[in-house]
Amino acid sequence: MAVPDEVSDELLRLARRANVDYASWRAYARVGLYHKQAELKALESSSRVMRHFLPAIPTGLLHVREYAIETLSPTVDSDPARDVLRAVRARMHRQAILDDTSRSFWFLMTEQAVKWRRASVGAMGAQCAHMAKVNRKPNVEIGIIPQGVQAPGTPMNIFVVYDDRLVTVELFSGEVVLRDPRDITQHLNLFDLFWSHALTGDDASAFLTETAEGFMRQRN
């Protein structure tokens, strides 16, 4: 029996809605942000290829401890209270997965994300030096889009693509999870587009090392 167009359209609309989840940071804070770290660890453990698009800040898998403390601490009065040190410990524990060479990690950052003063100059220098070191891992690729490069897209928000099955998108208020294959394809295409304009390999490591040295000079 043929399904009327208006019914099929409504079913497709409902299916697309079912493929989108949203959780606020307030909800995560109520149960403890360390639970979010455990959720991320489980997601990473079930994935083989992870692509992080980071236009604003390096992701937790790349953080040194002091930088992690700064990024997990409340910043405005409306931010929910959270157990920062417990969340930091969970974030540091997650980083062991970077040594699992059966998994591939791609981290794509803008120059702004690398240089934004999110912590003290000493912590910033340590953060950049650490990322240069991580970039030498055989299963890790770091790309950096310099500010002077003309790119045909706008880096609107942080997103992570896990294999080809879901995308997480970070907002100020929370996180959106997308499972619609069209949304996943869109974000994979965006990642490839921006990656094609990035410094990679030794060039990315040299950029990070030079930036780290610049922050260290400011401290002295």
C-alpha positions as a Markdown table, in Angstrom:
| # | Residue | x | y | z |
|---|---|---|---|---|
| 1 | Met | 0.0 | 0.0 | 0.0 |
| 2 | Ala | 1.4 | 3.4 | -1.0 |
| 3 | Val | 2.1 | 5.8 | 1.8 |
| 4 | Pro | 0.8 | 9.3 | 1.3 |
| 5 | Asp | 3.5 | 12.0 | 0.7 |
| 6 | Glu | 2.5 | 13.9 | 3.8 |
| 7 | Val | 2.8 | 10.8 | 6.0 |
| 8 | Ser | 6.2 | 9.8 | 4.6 |
| 9 | Asp | 7.4 | 13.4 | 5.0 |
| 10 | Glu | 6.3 | 13.3 | 8.7 |
| 11 | Leu | 8.0 | 10.0 | 9.3 |
| 12 | Leu | 11.3 | 11.3 | 7.8 |
| 13 | Arg | 11.0 | 14.4 | 9.9 |
| 14 | Leu | 10.5 | 12.3 | 13.1 |
| 15 | Ala | 13.4 | 10.0 | 12.1 |
| 16 | Arg | 15.7 | 12.9 | 11.6 |
| 17 | Arg | 14.7 | 14.3 | 15.0 |
| 18 | Ala | 15.4 | 10.9 | 16.6 |
| 19 | Asn | 19.0 | 11.1 | 15.3 |
| 20 | Val | 19.7 | 14.3 | 17.2 |
| 21 | Asp | 20.4 | 14.5 | 21.0 |
| 22 | Tyr | 21.1 | 17.5 | 23.1 |
| 23 | Ala | 22.5 | 17.6 | 26.7 |
| 24 | Ser | 23.3 | 20.8 | 28.6 |
| 25 | Trp | 26.5 | 21.3 | 30.6 |
| 26 | Arg | 24.2 | 22.0 | 33.6 |
| 27 | Ala | 22.8 | 18.5 | 33.3 |
| 28 | Tyr | 26.4 | 17.1 | 33.2 |
| 29 | Ala | 27.4 | 19.2 | 36.1 |
| 30 | Arg | 24.5 | 17.9 | 38.3 |
| 31 | Val | 25.8 | 14.4 | 38.0 |
| 32 | Gly | 29.5 | 15.4 | 38.0 |
| 33 | Leu | 31.6 | 16.4 | 35.0 |
| 34 | Tyr | 33.8 | 13.4 | 35.6 |
| 35 | His | 30.9 | 11.3 | 34.4 |
| 36 | Lys | 31.2 | 13.2 | 31.1 |
| 37 | Gln | 34.8 | 12.2 | 30.9 |
| 38 | Ala | 33.8 | 8.6 | 31.5 |
| 39 | Glu | 31.3 | 8.9 | 28.7 |
| 40 | Leu | 33.9 | 10.3 | 26.3 |
| 41 | Lys | 36.3 | 7.5 | 27.3 |
| 42 | Ala | 33.7 | 4.9 | 26.4 |
| 43 | Leu | 33.0 | 6.6 | 23.1 |
| 44 | Glu | 36.7 | 6.8 | 22.2 |
| 45 | Ser | 37.2 | 3.1 | 23.2 |
| 46 | Ser | 34.5 | 2.1 | 20.8 |
| 47 | Ser | 35.9 | 4.1 | 17.9 |
| 48 | Arg | 38.7 | 3.5 | 15.5 |
| 49 | Val | 39.1 | 6.9 | 13.7 |
| 50 | Met | 38.4 | 10.2 | 15.5 |
| 51 | Arg | 38.5 | 13.6 | 13.8 |
| 52 | His | 38.5 | 16.6 | 16.1 |
| 53 | Phe | 37.8 | 20.1 | 14.6 |
| 54 | Leu | 39.0 | 22.7 | 17.1 |
| 55 | Pro | 38.6 | 26.3 | 16.0 |
| 56 | Ala | 38.6 | 27.7 | 19.5 |
| 57 | Ile | 40.7 | 25.5 | 21.9 |
| 58 | Pro | 42.6 | 22.2 | 22.0 |
| 59 | Thr | 40.6 | 19.2 | 23.1 |
| 60 | Gly | 41.0 | 17.5 | 26.4 |
| 61 | Leu | 43.0 | 14.6 | 24.9 |
| 62 | Leu | 45.8 | 17.1 | 24.3 |
| 63 | His | 45.7 | 19.0 | 27.6 |
| 64 | Val | 48.4 | 19.3 | 30.2 |
| 65 | Arg | 47.1 | 19.3 | 33.7 |
| 66 | Glu | 47.3 | 23.1 | 34.4 |
| 67 | Tyr | 45.6 | 23.9 | 31.1 |
| 68 | Ala | 42.9 | 21.3 | 31.9 |
| 69 | Ile | 42.2 | 22.9 | 35.3 |
| 70 | Glu | 41.7 | 26.3 | 33.6 |
| 71 | Thr | 39.3 | 25.0 | 30.9 |
| 72 | Leu | 37.2 | 22.9 | 33.3 |
| 73 | Ser | 36.8 | 25.7 | 35.9 |
| 74 | Pro | 33.7 | 27.9 | 35.9 |
| 75 | Thr | 34.2 | 31.2 | 34.0 |
| 76 | Val | 31.0 | 33.2 | 34.5 |
| 77 | Asp | 28.5 | 33.4 | 37.3 |
| 78 | Ser | 25.9 | 31.3 | 35.4 |
| 79 | Asp | 28.3 | 28.4 | 35.0 |
| 80 | Pro | 27.2 | 25.4 | 37.1 |
| 81 | Ala | 29.4 | 24.4 | 40.0 |
| 82 | Arg | 31.6 | 21.3 | 39.4 |
| 83 | Asp | 34.2 | 19.1 | 41.0 |
| 84 | Val | 37.1 | 20.4 | 38.9 |
| 85 | Leu | 39.9 | 18.3 | 40.2 |
| 86 | Arg | 38.0 | 15.0 | 39.9 |
| 87 | Ala | 37.1 | 16.0 | 36.3 |
| 88 | Val | 40.8 | 16.8 | 35.6 |
| 89 | Arg | 41.9 | 13.5 | 36.9 |
| 90 | Ala | 39.4 | 11.7 | 34.6 |
| 91 | Arg | 40.5 | 13.8 | 31.6 |
| 92 | Met | 44.2 | 13.0 | 32.2 |
| 93 | His | 43.3 | 9.3 | 32.6 |
| 94 | Arg | 41.5 | 9.4 | 29.2 |
| 95 | Gln | 44.7 | 10.4 | 27.4 |
| 96 | Ala | 46.2 | 6.8 | 27.7 |
| 97 | Ile | 44.1 | 5.9 | 24.6 |
| 98 | Leu | 46.5 | 7.9 | 22.5 |
| 99 | Asp | 49.0 | 5.1 | 22.9 |
| 100 | Asp | 46.6 | 2.6 | 21.4 |
| 101 | Thr | 48.0 | 2.4 | 17.8 |
| 102 | Ser | 45.0 | 0.5 | 16.6 |
| 103 | Arg | 43.2 | 3.8 | 16.7 |
| 104 | Ser | 43.8 | 7.0 | 14.7 |
| 105 | Phe | 43.4 | 10.5 | 16.0 |
| 106 | Trp | 43.2 | 13.6 | 13.8 |
| 107 | Phe | 43.3 | 17.0 | 15.6 |
| 108 | Leu | 42.7 | 20.1 | 13.4 |
| 109 | Met | 43.1 | 23.5 | 15.1 |
| 110 | Thr | 43.2 | 27.1 | 14.0 |
| 111 | Glu | 46.1 | 29.2 | 14.9 |
| 112 | Gln | 43.7 | 31.1 | 17.2 |
| 113 | Ala | 43.0 | 27.9 | 19.1 |
| 114 | Val | 46.7 | 27.3 | 19.7 |
| 115 | Lys | 47.5 | 30.8 | 20.8 |
| 116 | Trp | 44.4 | 31.9 | 22.7 |
| 117 | Arg | 45.6 | 32.8 | 26.2 |
| 118 | Arg | 43.4 | 30.4 | 28.2 |
| 119 | Ala | 46.0 | 30.0 | 30.9 |
| 120 | Ser | 49.2 | 31.5 | 32.2 |
| 121 | Val | 52.1 | 31.9 | 29.8 |
| 122 | Gly | 53.9 | 29.0 | 31.5 |
| 123 | Ala | 50.9 | 26.7 | 31.0 |
| 124 | Met | 50.5 | 27.9 | 27.4 |
| 125 | Gly | 54.1 | 27.1 | 26.7 |
| 126 | Ala | 53.8 | 23.7 | 28.2 |
| 127 | Gln | 50.6 | 23.0 | 26.4 |
| 128 | Cys | 52.1 | 23.8 | 23.0 |
| 129 | Ala | 55.3 | 21.8 | 23.7 |
| 130 | His | 53.1 | 18.9 | 24.7 |
| 131 | Met | 51.1 | 19.0 | 21.5 |
| 132 | Ala | 54.3 | 19.0 | 19.5 |
| 133 | Lys | 55.4 | 15.9 | 21.3 |
| 134 | Val | 52.0 | 14.2 | 20.9 |
| 135 | Asn | 52.2 | 14.9 | 17.1 |
| 136 | Arg | 55.1 | 12.5 | 16.9 |
| 137 | Lys | 52.9 | 9.5 | 17.9 |
| 138 | Pro | 52.5 | 7.2 | 14.9 |
| 139 | Asn | 48.7 | 7.2 | 15.2 |
| 140 | Val | 48.2 | 11.0 | 15.7 |
| 141 | Glu | 48.0 | 13.7 | 13.1 |
| 142 | Ile | 47.8 | 17.4 | 14.2 |
| 143 | Gly | 46.9 | 20.1 | 11.6 |
| 144 | Ile | 47.0 | 23.8 | 12.2 |
| 145 | Ile | 45.4 | 26.4 | 9.9 |
| 146 | Pro | 47.5 | 29.6 | 10.0 |
| 147 | Gln | 45.6 | 32.9 | 10.3 |
| 148 | Gly | 47.2 | 34.1 | 7.0 |
| 149 | Val | 45.7 | 31.3 | 4.9 |
| 150 | Gln | 42.6 | 32.0 | 2.9 |
| 151 | Ala | 40.1 | 29.2 | 3.6 |
| 152 | Pro | 36.8 | 28.9 | 1.8 |
| 153 | Gly | 34.8 | 28.1 | 4.9 |
| 154 | Thr | 34.0 | 29.6 | 8.3 |
| 155 | Pro | 35.1 | 27.6 | 11.5 |
| 156 | Met | 31.9 | 28.0 | 13.4 |
| 157 | Asn | 32.1 | 25.5 | 16.2 |
| 158 | Ile | 34.0 | 22.5 | 17.7 |
| 159 | Phe | 32.9 | 19.1 | 16.4 |
| 160 | Val | 34.2 | 15.6 | 16.7 |
| 161 | Val | 33.4 | 12.8 | 14.2 |
| 162 | Tyr | 33.6 | 9.2 | 15.5 |
| 163 | Asp | 34.3 | 6.8 | 12.6 |
| 164 | Asp | 31.3 | 7.4 | 10.3 |
| 165 | Arg | 28.6 | 6.9 | 12.9 |
| 166 | Leu | 28.1 | 10.0 | 14.9 |
| 167 | Val | 29.2 | 13.6 | 15.3 |
| 168 | Thr | 29.3 | 15.7 | 18.6 |
| 169 | Val | 29.0 | 19.5 | 18.4 |
| 170 | Glu | 30.0 | 21.7 | 21.3 |
| 171 | Leu | 28.0 | 24.8 | 22.1 |
| 172 | Phe | 28.3 | 27.3 | 25.0 |
| 173 | Ser | 25.3 | 25.8 | 26.6 |
| 174 | Gly | 25.8 | 22.1 | 25.9 |
| 175 | Glu | 26.5 | 19.4 | 23.4 |
| 176 | Val | 24.6 | 18.2 | 20.3 |
| 177 | Val | 24.9 | 14.6 | 19.1 |
| 178 | Leu | 24.1 | 13.9 | 15.4 |
| 179 | Arg | 23.6 | 10.5 | 13.9 |
| 180 | Asp | 21.9 | 11.2 | 10.6 |
| 181 | Pro | 24.3 | 10.0 | 7.8 |
| 182 | Arg | 23.8 | 13.2 | 6.0 |
| 183 | Asp | 25.0 | 15.2 | 8.9 |
| 184 | Ile | 28.0 | 12.9 | 9.4 |
| 185 | Thr | 28.9 | 13.2 | 5.7 |
| 186 | Gln | 28.6 | 17.0 | 5.9 |
| 187 | His | 31.0 | 17.2 | 8.8 |
| 188 | Leu | 33.5 | 14.8 | 7.2 |
| 189 | Asn | 33.5 | 16.9 | 4.1 |
| 190 | Leu | 34.0 | 20.1 | 6.2 |
| 191 | Phe | 36.9 | 18.4 | 8.1 |
| 192 | Asp | 38.6 | 17.5 | 4.8 |
| 193 | Leu | 38.1 | 21.0 | 3.4 |
| 194 | Phe | 39.8 | 22.7 | 6.4 |
| 195 | Trp | 42.5 | 20.0 | 6.7 |
| 196 | Ser | 43.5 | 20.8 | 3.1 |
| 197 | His | 44.6 | 24.3 | 4.3 |
| 198 | Ala | 46.5 | 23.2 | 7.4 |
| 199 | Leu | 50.1 | 22.8 | 8.3 |
| 200 | Thr | 50.7 | 19.1 | 9.1 |
| 201 | Gly | 53.5 | 16.8 | 10.0 |
| 202 | Asp | 56.8 | 18.4 | 10.7 |
| 203 | Asp | 55.5 | 21.8 | 9.8 |
| 204 | Ala | 52.8 | 21.6 | 12.5 |
| 205 | Ser | 55.3 | 20.4 | 15.0 |
| 206 | Ala | 57.6 | 23.3 | 14.2 |
| 207 | Phe | 54.8 | 25.7 | 14.5 |
| 208 | Leu | 53.8 | 24.4 | 18.0 |
| 209 | Thr | 57.5 | 24.3 | 19.1 |
| 210 | Glu | 58.0 | 27.9 | 18.0 |
| 211 | Thr | 54.8 | 29.0 | 19.7 |
| 212 | Ala | 55.8 | 27.2 | 22.9 |
| 213 | Glu | 59.2 | 29.0 | 22.9 |
| 214 | Gly | 57.4 | 32.3 | 22.4 |
| 215 | Phe | 55.3 | 31.8 | 25.5 |
| 216 | Met | 58.4 | 30.7 | 27.5 |
| 217 | Arg | 60.2 | 33.9 | 26.5 |
| 218 | Gln | 57.2 | 35.9 | 27.7 |
| 219 | Arg | 57.5 | 34.2 | 31.1 |
| 220 | Asn | 61.2 | 35.1 | 31.4 |
